[in-house]
Amino acid sequence: MQKKQKGLVWFRNDLRVNDNESLTNAIDENETVIAVYCFDPRHFEETKFGFKKTEKFRAKFLIESVTTLKENLEKLNITLLVYHQKPEGSIPEIIAQNGINSVYFQEEWTSEEMEVLENIKLKVPDSVLFKASYNQFLFHPEDIPYVIQLIPNVFTKFRNQCEKLTKIRPEFTVKPLFKENLIANETIIPTIQTMGFTDFEMDSRTAFPFRGGEKEAVKRLQNYFWETKKLSVYKLTRNGLIGADFSSKFSPWLSNGSISAKTIYWEIVKYEQKVEKNDSTYWLIFELIWRDYFKYISIKNGNSIFKIGGILEKNYDWKTNQSSIKNWINGTTVEPFVNANMIELQQTGWMSNRGRQNVASFFAKNLYLDWRIGAAYFEAMLIDYDVHSNYGNWMYVSGVGNDPRDRKFNIPLQAKNYDGESNFQKLWLQQKLF
Ligand SMILES: Cc1cc2nc3c(=O)[nH]c(=O)nc-3n(C[C@H](O)[C@H](O)[C@H](O)COP(=O)(O)OP(=O)(O)OC[C@H]3O[C@@H](n4cnc5c(N)ncnc54)[C@H](O)[C@@H]3O)c2cc1C
């Protein structure tokens, strides 16, 4: 008789049960399945630029996301073990104690994530199989019409070819295991305090008044598409600055994988069949392709996305003036529109896309500050931080990435066009300037 196979699903940035290839494969291929998530202490340490890798906003969102994941897995009769420890510390032990044959996880290609995986492999017997899947893309890497090294440096070329030639795969479904699959679990999910932060109430002015987790992501999808039909006007409102509904706000859930880009895509298709298909419904797909594109740029260019010269290896004279950096962070520059956006980020962990483009352009192209410092600050603060989108966009705006036109934003003009009545600036600067 064939030996009983035991699988371990190692969750990282794919914190969901629906449309999760790793989880589906683990259930299909094994008799018993356990799951694990590690709050890696390195993700909360300070980096060389003096900011924590993760600040309180994303830490809280992550705790909420893992809490929901645990509940959802329990409904499938799968136990989620949660550690506040390096994966290299806990995973080899789980493998040894439970006689795990295969480990299932989302493929990551950035150097720190690859190093962690290699460290785990060094500590377990060669017989343990490591099975990675690309859970994070809209266009699966095996389906795009390019070998990675030939991915174009211009987005439009990439998008046109993929739209023409690549079919989006269906979602993965998941079925529960039998009750006895659950195991004793004494691990606990850390609290915001045990992660080293002081608990906080979210600022009521936030444009992102949502919680983490798959359930909340699905609720938002239902609300934005079906209940309010905001999807129908997305292209007209997406450059807004105030409130929850000018854009989808999917990014924090997409970033930690509480929802997949494919799930959103197939729901748009359903919406187009049942409600209407217009420029706005298409434009949300267009933006999801941007998200994919920066992932492909990161696979293609490796660690260059973190280097000062970016993927273009430009040799600009970047400055590191501390008082200019502080003024930018604290919203005390000469530009009220930049200041309002920076205060919003500091108070809430959120900033609109329009805001991000402006403050990043101001940082790199008006103040000539080393763009990696701005990117590292965003990395700490953003609820929706995603390594590929963050560094890809920062390079783009700073003239060392994928913008063929190397634009500089005219901040006062942007403020006039997008905040004509100064409502956004009033909201965040309050009595300071008005
Ligand atoms: C300097 C800078 C840094 C950024 N850092 C991040 C980051 O760390 N994480 C992140 O998710 N996005 C980042 N973005 C992209 C973009 O600002 C956010 O994805 C968007 O504001 C999220 O809001 P939303 O979900 O309502 O977007 P919507 O307008 O509703 O768009 C839907 C989805 O499309 C994707 N998307 C939209 N615009 C972009 C874009 N420019 N690049 C990549 N994907 C996009 C996102 O997944 C988003 O959730 C950055 C942009 C800039 C200019």
The ligand as an SDF file (V2000), in Angstrom:
LIG
                    3D

 53 58  0  0  0  0  0  0  0  0999 V2000
    5.4960   55.9260   -5.9290 C   0  0  0  0  0  0  0  0  0  0  0  0
    4.4120   54.8740   -5.9670 C   0  0  0  0  0  0  0  0  0  0  0  0
    4.4700   53.7850   -5.1050 C   0  0  0  0  0  0  0  0  0  0  0  0
    3.4930   52.7880   -5.1440 C   0  0  0  0  0  0  0  0  0  0  0  0
    3.5660   51.7260   -4.2680 N   0  0  0  0  0  0  0  0  0  0  0  0
    2.6380   50.7440   -4.3360 C   0  0  0  0  0  0  0  0  0  0  0  0
    2.6960   49.6270   -3.4630 C   0  0  0  0  0  0  0  0  0  0  0  0
    3.6160   49.4790   -2.6390 O   0  0  0  0  0  0  0  0  0  0  0  0
    1.7140   48.6880   -3.5370 N   0  0  0  0  0  0  0  0  0  0  0  0
    0.7020   48.7860   -4.4540 C   0  0  0  0  0  0  0  0  0  0  0  0
   -0.1650   47.9070   -4.4980 O   0  0  0  0  0  0  0  0  0  0  0  0
    0.6360   49.8150   -5.3120 N   0  0  0  0  0  0  0  0  0  0  0  0
    1.5550   50.7990   -5.2870 C   0  0  0  0  0  0  0  0  0  0  0  0
    1.4680   51.8600   -6.1400 N   0  0  0  0  0  0  0  0  0  0  0  0
    0.4570   51.8230   -7.2200 C   0  0  0  0  0  0  0  0  0  0  0  0
   -0.8940   52.4990   -6.9290 C   0  0  0  0  0  0  0  0  0  0  0  0
   -0.7010   53.7800   -6.4060 O   0  0  0  0  0  0  0  0  0  0  0  0
   -1.7670   51.6760   -5.9920 C   0  0  0  0  0  0  0  0  0  0  0  0
   -1.8330   50.3330   -6.4330 O   0  0  0  0  0  0  0  0  0  0  0  0
   -3.1990   52.2320   -5.9560 C   0  0  0  0  0  0  0  0  0  0  0  0
   -3.1860   53.5670   -5.5600 O   0  0  0  0  0  0  0  0  0  0  0  0
   -4.0230   51.3970   -5.0100 C   0  0  0  0  0  0  0  0  0  0  0  0
   -5.3210   51.8850   -4.9010 O   0  0  0  0  0  0  0  0  0  0  0  0
   -6.5480   51.0740   -5.4680 P   0  0  0  0  0  0  0  0  0  0  0  0
   -6.4690   49.6580   -5.0690 O   0  0  0  0  0  0  0  0  0  0  0  0
   -7.7850   51.8100   -5.1030 O   0  0  0  0  0  0  0  0  0  0  0  0
   -6.2620   51.1750   -7.0270 O   0  0  0  0  0  0  0  0  0  0  0  0
   -7.2160   51.0920   -8.2820 P   0  0  0  0  0  0  0  0  0  0  0  0
   -7.0630   52.3590   -9.0380 O   0  0  0  0  0  0  0  0  0  0  0  0
   -8.5800   50.6910   -7.9150 O   0  0  0  0  0  0  0  0  0  0  0  0
   -6.5240   49.9440   -9.1750 O   0  0  0  0  0  0  0  0  0  0  0  0
   -6.8330   48.5660   -9.0280 C   0  0  0  0  0  0  0  0  0  0  0  0
   -5.5800   47.7810   -8.7750 C   0  0  0  0  0  0  0  0  0  0  0  0
   -4.6780   47.9010   -9.8750 O   0  0  0  0  0  0  0  0  0  0  0  0
   -3.3320   47.8830   -9.4140 C   0  0  0  0  0  0  0  0  0  0  0  0
   -2.6720   49.1560   -9.7390 N   0  0  0  0  0  0  0  0  0  0  0  0
   -3.2360   50.3560   -9.9470 C   0  0  0  0  0  0  0  0  0  0  0  0
   -2.2890   51.2750  -10.2540 N   0  0  0  0  0  0  0  0  0  0  0  0
   -1.1120   50.6250  -10.2330 C   0  0  0  0  0  0  0  0  0  0  0  0
    0.2350   51.0190  -10.4680 C   0  0  0  0  0  0  0  0  0  0  0  0
    0.5740   52.2730  -10.7860 N   0  0  0  0  0  0  0  0  0  0  0  0
    1.1980   50.0890  -10.3280 N   0  0  0  0  0  0  0  0  0  0  0  0
    0.9060   48.8160   -9.9910 C   0  0  0  0  0  0  0  0  0  0  0  0
   -0.3410   48.3820   -9.7760 N   0  0  0  0  0  0  0  0  0  0  0  0
   -1.3350   49.2840   -9.8920 C   0  0  0  0  0  0  0  0  0  0  0  0
   -3.4060   47.7280   -7.8990 C   0  0  0  0  0  0  0  0  0  0  0  0
   -3.2640   46.3840   -7.5800 O   0  0  0  0  0  0  0  0  0  0  0  0
   -4.7960   48.2360   -7.5680 C   0  0  0  0  0  0  0  0  0  0  0  0
   -5.3150   47.6870   -6.3870 O   0  0  0  0  0  0  0  0  0  0  0  0
    2.4340   52.8850   -6.1030 C   0  0  0  0  0  0  0  0  0  0  0  0
    2.3830   53.9940   -6.9630 C   0  0  0  0  0  0  0  0  0  0  0  0
    3.3530   54.9760   -6.8820 C   0  0  0  0  0  0  0  0  0  0  0  0
    3.2610   56.1530   -7.8380 C   0  0  0  0  0  0  0  0  0  0  0  0
  1  2  1  0
  2  3  1  0
  2 52  2  0
  3  4  2  0
  4  5  1  0
  4 50  1  0
  5  6  2  0
  6  7  1  0
  6 13  1  0
  7  8  2  0
  7  9  1  0
  9 10  1  0
 10 11  2  0
 10 12  1  0
 12 13  2  0
 13 14  1  0
 14 15  1  0
 14 50  1  0
 15 16  1  0
 16 17  1  0
 16 18  1  0
 18 19  1  0
 18 20  1  0
 20 21  1  0
 20 22  1  0
 22 23  1  0
 23 24  1  0
 24 25  2  0
 24 26  1  0
 24 27  1  0
 27 28  1  0
 28 29  2  0
 28 30  1  0
 28 31  1  0
 31 32  1  0
 32 33  1  0
 33 34  1  0
 33 48  1  0
 34 35  1  0
 35 36  1  0
 35 46  1  0
 36 37  1  0
 36 45  1  0
 37 38  2  0
 38 39  1  0
 39 40  1  0
 39 45  2  0
 40 41  1  0
 40 42  2  0
 42 43  1  0
 43 44  2  0
 44 45  1  0
 46 47  1  0
 46 48  1  0
 48 49  1  0
 50 51  2  0
 51 52  1  0
 52 53  1  0
M  END
$$$$
